[in-house]
Amino acid sequence: MKLERIIEGTGATILHGTADSDILAICSDSRKVGKGFLFIALKGCSSDGHLFIDQALAQGAQAVVSTDRRGLALIAANFYDHPSDKLTVVGITGTNGKTTTVTLLYNLFTGLGYCCGLLSTIANFVGAKRTETANTTADPITINSLMAEMVDKGCEYCFMEVSSIGMEQERVAGLRFKAGIFSNLTHDHLDYHGTFAEYLRCKKLFFDSLGKDAFAITNVDDRNGMVMMQNTAAKVVSYSLKSPADHNCRIIEQNFDGMLLNIDGTETWTKLIGQHNAYNILAIYCTALCLGADKEEALIGISKLESARGRLETIRGPRDLSVVVDYAHTPDAMENVLKTLRDIAPEKELICLFGCGGDRDKTKRPEMAKVAESFADRIVITSDNSRSENTEDIMNDIKAGLSPVGLSRSVFIADRKEAIRTTLMFAKNGSTILLAGKGHETYQIIGTEKKHFDEREIVKEVFDYVV
């Protein structure tokens, strides 16, 4: 493809090469540049791409352009021939529920007979082909490359997570969305955004950017649900468990095996549990109807869905123990999970094991302690991904949120594997144990070392040999 076509409408400036240069690939990482590549030197990044132009040329770059983050996204869309225009793209933003919702949508529409793509925190899928992912919202080149592959493989739909950071960094600029979903807005990512108002603003950018032919699907039970819709040109569709809305849902009953829901007057069984999952189910139901699915077919498909990995994933063990692995890493998410577990087994001991990530929002640490104290009978405070922070310092930040009563019901074990082992060994018969924060992750980062760490494996090992 000619360079002139690639940078058309992007505001990029050519630093090396000519408008008629033939480009084989595009890249903003000089280490990955090869012969025939266009190297995109970004302005305003923590590492200035202009410092690596000589390296890119030495590695065979055909041309070099200078641009900003939005320009990068538009270049990627041009180079891959605007693949989002050839797909029905659905994005979801919000603090909690993004991964579960897009995964359920992918599985629902796949079950309805469509070839689909998925861009999520857990993994990316092109049809049935899985690739690993690094960020909630990938970089623009990766997004457009995967969407182009989806088009080539005959996919009709693409379901993707859209993070506040991804919006602020304009990673989805140039993409055309058919629908946008808002789940909820609670305490998270203030280490990056600084204030809750800025966090909200970045989320809202997604709906501000939707076209008039798109749907904006919002949870009106969240106090910011309609705030998100204030400037959108899209058709607004609301959903709720508690308020008048276009689509409503009520939980009739639930246990560890699932929930019976009443969705718009029709009783539907789902294998998922918890009020927050009732919201997720209702969101995908609304989306399916907006995209033209038959109501009955959508509800039948929903009844067959399984939860995403590491989201309220239950492992049954000896002594009638129930271990629940969940990704909850915000105060609101952990409260949702603990409330669910308390409602399902109110007479059983409830133990909450959790830590907090290092180099991330410190203000939520004591808040999570308060939530654990409010709902759990016993608390085990341990490590998560401590990264460059000292684990003991993080645990002390969490400890600050506990009252004297909460402290008396808490233990502190820095080694997460040992914490899990100890908790399972000394839990009362019939206890419910929540392992919060890691969820789908199969690693732990302590310092600069990333080690294999899968809580499911640890639990099963303890069940087999210790309990």
C-alpha positions in Angstrom: 0.0 0.0 0.0 1.2 3.5 -0.8 2.3 5.7 2.1 0.0 8.5 0.8 -3.1 6.4 1.2 -2.0 5.1 4.6 -1.6 8.6 6.1 -4.5 10.3 4.4 -6.6 12.2 6.9 -4.4 11.3 9.8 -2.4 14.5 10.2 0.9 12.6 10.1 4.1 14.2 8.8 6.5 12.3 6.6 10.0 12.3 8.0 11.6 9.7 5.7 10.5 8.3 2.4 8.0 9.7 -0.1 4.2 9.7 -0.5 4.5 6.9 -3.2 6.6 4.6 -1.0 5.3 1.0 -0.9 4.6 -0.1 2.6 4.4 -3.8 3.6 3.6 -3.4 7.3 3.3 -0.7 10.0 4.8 -0.5 13.4 5.3 2.0 16.3 7.9 -0.2 18.1 11.3 0.3 16.6 12.4 -3.1 17.9 9.9 -4.9 15.7 10.6 -3.0 12.5 11.6 -5.0 9.4 12.3 -4.4 5.7 9.5 -2.5 4.0 7.9 -1.3 7.2 6.5 2.1 8.0 7.8 3.3 11.4 5.4 5.5 13.2 7.2 7.9 15.6 4.8 9.0 18.3 4.7 12.4 19.9 4.1 12.8 23.6 4.7 9.2 24.7 6.7 8.4 27.8 9.4 7.1 25.4 9.7 9.5 22.5 9.6 7.5 19.3 11.6 10.1 17.4 14.7 8.9 19.4 14.5 5.5 17.7 14.2 6.6 14.0 17.8 5.7 13.2 17.3 2.3 14.7 14.2 1.8 12.6 15.9 2.8 9.4 18.9 0.6 10.2 16.4 -2.3 10.5 15.0 -1.7 7.0 12.1 0.8 7.5 10.9 2.0 4.1 9.4 5.2 5.6 9.0 7.1 8.8 6.1 9.4 9.9 5.5 11.5 13.0 2.1 11.6 14.6 0.2 11.5 17.9 -1.9 8.7 19.4 -5.0 9.5 17.4 -3.0 9.6 14.2 -1.6 6.2 15.0 -5.1 4.8 15.3 -6.2 6.4 12.1 -3.1 5.1 10.3 -3.9 1.6 11.5 -7.5 1.8 10.3 -6.3 3.1 6.9 -3.6 0.4 6.5 -6.0 -2.4 7.3 -8.7 -0.9 5.1 -11.1 0.0 7.9 -12.1 -3.5 9.0 -14.6 -2.2 11.6 -16.7 -1.0 8.8 -17.1 -4.6 7.6 -18.1 -6.0 11.0 -20.8 -5.4 13.5 -18.7 -4.1 16.4 -20.0 -4.0 19.9 -18.0 -2.3 22.7 -18.5 -2.3 26.5 -17.1 0.1 29.0 -17.5 0.3 32.8 -15.6 -0.6 35.9 -16.8 -4.1 36.4 -18.4 -6.8 34.1 -16.6 -5.9 30.8 -14.9 -9.3 30.4 -17.8 -11.4 31.4 -20.2 -9.4 29.2 -18.1 -9.5 26.0 -17.3 -13.2 26.5 -21.0 -14.0 27.0 -21.9 -12.1 23.9 -19.2 -13.9 21.9 -20.5 -17.3 23.1 -24.1 -16.3 22.7 -23.7 -15.2 19.0 -21.4 -18.1 18.3 -24.1 -20.4 19.6 -26.7 -18.7 17.4 -24.6 -19.8 14.4 -22.5 -16.6 13.7 -18.8 -16.4 13.2 -17.5 -14.0 15.8 -14.4 -12.2 17.1 -13.6 -11.3 20.7 -11.1 -8.7 22.1 -11.0 -9.1 25.9 -8.8 -9.0 29.0 -8.6 -12.8 29.1 -7.9 -13.6 25.4 -8.6 -12.5 21.8 -10.5 -14.8 19.4 -10.8 -14.8 15.7 -13.6 -17.3 15.2 -12.3 -20.3 17.3 -8.7 -19.2 17.0 -7.4 -17.9 20.4 -4.5 -15.5 21.0 -3.2 -14.1 24.3 -3.8 -10.5 25.2 -1.7 -7.9 27.2 -4.2 -5.0 27.8 -7.9 -4.6 28.4 -7.9 -2.5 25.2 -5.1 -3.4 22.8 -3.0 -0.9 20.8 -4.6 0.4 17.6 -2.4 -1.7 15.3 -3.2 -4.9 17.1 -6.9 -4.1 17.2 -7.1 -3.3 13.4 -4.9 -6.3 12.5 -7.2 -8.7 14.5 -10.3 -7.1 13.0 -8.9 -7.5 9.5 -8.2 -11.1 10.3 -11.8 -11.5 11.5 -13.0 -10.0 8.2 -10.8 -12.4 6.2 -12.1 -15.4 8.2 -15.7 -14.5 7.6 -16.6 -13.1 11.0 -19.8 -11.0 11.2 -19.5 -9.7 14.8 -16.7 -8.4 17.0 -17.2 -7.9 20.7 -14.6 -5.9 22.6 -13.8 -4.3 25.9 -13.2 -0.6 25.9 -11.3 0.7 28.9 -11.1 4.3 30.1 -7.3 4.3 29.5 -7.9 3.0 26.0 -10.3 5.9 25.4 -8.0 8.5 26.9 -5.2 7.2 24.7 -7.4 7.1 21.6 -6.8 3.4 20.9 -10.2 3.0 19.3 -10.2 6.2 17.2 -11.3 5.4 13.6 -13.4 2.3 14.7 -17.1 2.2 13.9 -19.2 0.7 16.7 -22.8 -0.6 16.1 -23.4 -0.7 19.8 -21.9 0.5 23.1 -22.8 -0.9 26.5 -22.3 0.9 29.9 -22.2 -1.5 32.8 -21.3 0.6 35.9 -18.8 3.1 37.3 -17.1 2.6 40.6 -13.7 3.1 42.3 -10.8 2.1 40.0 -7.8 3.4 38.0 -7.5 6.6 40.0 -3.7 6.0 40.0 -3.9 6.8 36.2 -6.8 9.3 36.0 -6.2 11.1 39.2 -9.8 11.9 40.0 -13.2 10.1 39.7 -14.4 13.0 37.5 -11.6 12.4 35.0 -12.3 8.6 35.1 -15.9 9.3 34.3 -15.0 11.7 31.5 -12.8 9.1 29.8 -15.6 6.5 30.0 -18.1 9.0 28.6 -15.9 9.7 25.6 -16.9 6.3 24.2 -20.6 7.2 24.1 -19.9 10.7 22.9 -18.2 9.1 19.9 -21.0 6.8 18.8 -22.8 7.5 15.5 -26.5 8.1 15.1 -27.0 4.6 13.6 -25.6 3.0 16.7 -27.2 1.8 20.0 -26.1 3.1 23.4 -27.2 0.5 26.0 -27.0 1.7 29.6 -27.6 0.4 33.1 -29.9 3.0 34.6 -29.6 1.6 38.1 -26.1 3.0 38.1 -26.2 6.7 39.1 -24.0 7.5 36.1 -26.0 5.5 33.7 -27.8 8.4 32.1 -24.9 10.8 32.6 -23.0 8.6 30.0 -25.8 9.2 27.5 -26.0 13.0 27.7 -24.1 13.8 24.5 -24.5 10.6 22.5 -26.0 10.7 19.0 -26.8 7.0 19.3 -30.3 5.5 20.1 -30.4 5.0 23.9 -31.7 1.7 25.3 -31.9 1.2 29.0 -31.9 -1.8 31.3 -32.5 -2.3 35.0 -33.2 -4.6 37.9 -34.7 -1.9 40.1 -36.1 0.9 38.0 -38.4 1.5 35.0 -36.4 0.8 31.9 -36.7 -0.5 28.3 -35.8 -3.9 29.6 -36.1 -5.3 33.1 -34.9 -8.4 35.0 -35.7 -9.9 38.5 -33.9 -12.7 40.3 -36.4 -15.3 41.4 -34.0 -17.7 43.1 -30.3 -18.7 43.0 -27.9 -21.3 44.3 -24.3 -22.3 43.5 -25.5 -23.9 40.3 -27.2 -20.9 38.8 -30.2 -18.4 38.9 -33.8 -18.3 37.8 -34.5 -14.9 36.3 -37.6 -13.2 35.0 -36.4 -11.2 32.0 -39.1 -9.0 30.4 -41.8 -11.3 31.8 -40.2 -14.6 30.7 -38.6 -17.0 33.2 -35.1 -18.0 32.2 -32.5 -20.2 33.9 -28.8 -19.2 33.8 -25.7 -21.0 35.0 -24.3 -17.8 36.3 -24.9 -16.5 39.8 -25.1 -13.1 41.6 -26.9 -9.8 41.1 -24.0 -8.4 39.1 -24.3 -11.3 36.7 -28.0 -10.7 36.4 -27.0 -7.2 35.1 -24.5 -8.8 32.7 -27.1 -11.2 31.4 -29.6 -8.4 30.9 -27.0 -6.3 29.1 -26.3 -9.1 26.6 -30.1 -9.7 26.2 -30.6 -6.0 25.3 -27.7 -6.1 22.9 -29.0 -9.2 21.2 -32.4 -7.6 20.6 -30.8 -4.4 19.4 -28.8 -6.4 16.9 -32.0 -8.1 15.6 -32.0 -11.4 17.5 -35.2 -13.2 18.2 -36.2 -12.8 21.9 -36.9 -16.5 22.4 -33.8 -17.6 20.6 -31.7 -15.1 22.7 -33.2 -16.4 26.0 -32.6 -20.1 25.0 -29.0 -19.2 24.1 -28.5 -17.3 27.4 -29.7 -20.4 29.3 -26.8 -22.4 27.9 -24.0 -19.9 28.7 -21.2 -20.6 31.1 -19.4 -17.9 33.1 -16.1 -16.5 32.0 -13.0 -18.2 33.5 -12.1 -16.8 36.9 -15.5 -15.1 37.4 -17.3 -16.7 40.3 -15.7 -20.0 39.4 -16.6 -22.6 42.0 -14.4 -25.5 43.0 -16.1 -28.0 45.3 -13.9 -29.9 47.8 -13.9 -32.3 50.7 -15.6 -31.4 54.0 -18.3 -29.7 51.9 -15.9 -26.7 51.2 -16.8 -24.4 48.3 -13.9 -22.3 46.9 -14.8 -19.4 44.7 -12.2 -17.9 42.4 -13.0 -14.4 41.2 -11.2 -11.5 39.6 -12.8 -8.9 42.0 -10.1 -6.3 42.6 -12.2 -3.2 43.3 -14.3 -2.5 46.4 -17.6 -2.6 44.5 -16.7 -5.9 42.7 -15.7 -7.6 45.9 -18.9 -6.4 47.6 -21.0 -7.8 44.8 -19.3 -11.2 45.1 -19.4 -11.4 48.9 -23.1 -10.4 48.9 -23.8 -13.1 46.4 -22.0 -15.8 48.4 -23.7 -14.6 51.6 -27.1 -14.8 50.0 -26.5 -18.3 48.6 -25.2 -19.8 51.8 -26.2 -17.5 54.7 -25.7 -20.1 57.4 -22.1 -21.1 56.3 -18.8 -19.5 57.4 -17.6 -17.0 54.7 -13.9 -16.4 54.4 -12.5 -13.7 52.1 -8.8 -14.0 51.0 -7.5 -11.1 49.0 -4.6 -8.7 48.3 -4.1 -5.6 46.2 -1.9 -5.0 43.2 1.3 -3.0 43.6 1.9 0.2 41.5 -1.8 0.7 41.2 -4.5 2.8 42.9 -3.6 2.8 46.6 -6.8 4.5 47.8 -8.9 1.4 47.2 -6.9 -0.8 49.6 -8.5 0.3 52.9 -11.9 0.4 51.2 -11.6 -3.2 50.2 -10.7 -4.1 53.8 -13.9 -2.4 54.9 -15.9 -4.4 52.4 -14.4 -7.7 53.5 -15.0 -6.8 57.2 -18.7 -6.0 56.4 -19.5 -9.3 54.8 -16.9 -12.0 55.7 -16.7 -14.0 58.9 -12.9 -14.2 58.5 -10.4 -12.3 56.4 -7.1 -13.5 55.0 -4.9 -10.6 53.7 -2.1 -11.7 51.4 -0.3 -10.7 48.2 -1.6 -10.1 44.7 0.7 -8.8 42.0 2.9 -6.7 44.2 5.2 -5.6 41.4 7.8 -3.1 42.6 6.0 -2.4 45.9 6.8 -4.2 49.1 4.1 -6.7 49.8 4.1 -5.9 53.6 3.6 -2.2 52.8 0.5 -3.1 50.6 -0.8 -5.3 53.4 -0.4 -2.5 55.9 -2.4 -0.1 53.6 -5.2 -2.7 53.5 -4.9 -3.2 57.3 -5.6 0.5 57.8 -9.2 0.0 56.7 -10.0 -2.6 59.4 -11.6 -1.8 62.7 -10.4 -3.5 65.9 -13.2 -6.1 65.4 -12.1 -6.6 61.8 -8.5 -7.0 62.9 -9.5 -9.7 65.4 -11.0 -11.7 62.5 -8.1 -11.2 60.2 -4.8 -13.0 59.5 -1.9 -11.7 57.4 0.1 -14.2 55.3 2.3 -12.5 52.6 2.9 -15.7 50.6 -0.4 -16.2 48.6 0.1 -19.9 48.1 0.7 -20.5 51.8 -2.3 -18.3 52.6 -4.5 -20.4 50.4 -3.2 -23.6 51.9 -3.6 -22.4 55.4 -7.1 -21.1 54.8 -8.3 -24.4 53.3 -6.7 -26.5 56.1 -8.3 -24.5 58.9 -11.7 -23.6 57.4 -14.7 -25.1 59.1 -16.6 -27.9 57.4 -19.0 -26.4 54.9 -17.3 -23.0 54.6 -17.4 -20.8 51.5 -13.9 -19.4 50.7 -13.6 -16.5 48.2 -10.1 -16.1 46.6 -10.4 -12.6 45.2 -8.3 -10.6 42.8 -6.5 -13.1 40.6 -9.4 -14.7 38.8 -8.4 -15.9 35.3 -4.7 -14.9 35.8 -2.2 -17.8 35.7 0.8 -15.8 37.0 1.9 -13.6 39.9 4.3 -10.7 39.6 6.5 -10.0 42.6 9.2 -7.4 42.0 10.2 -7.8 38.4 9.7 -11.6 38.3 6.6 -13.1 36.7 6.0 -16.6 37.9 3.3 -19.2 37.0 0.6 -19.0 39.6 -2.8 -20.6 39.0 -5.2 -20.6 42.0 -7.2 -23.5 40.6 -4.2 -25.7 40.5 -3.2 -24.7 44.1 -6.7 -25.4 45.5 -7.0 -28.8 43.8 -3.5 -29.7 45.0 -4.5 -28.9 48.6 -7.7 -30.8 48.3 -5.9 -33.8 47.0 -3.1 -34.0 49.5 -3.9 -31.9 52.6 -7.5 -31.4 53.5 
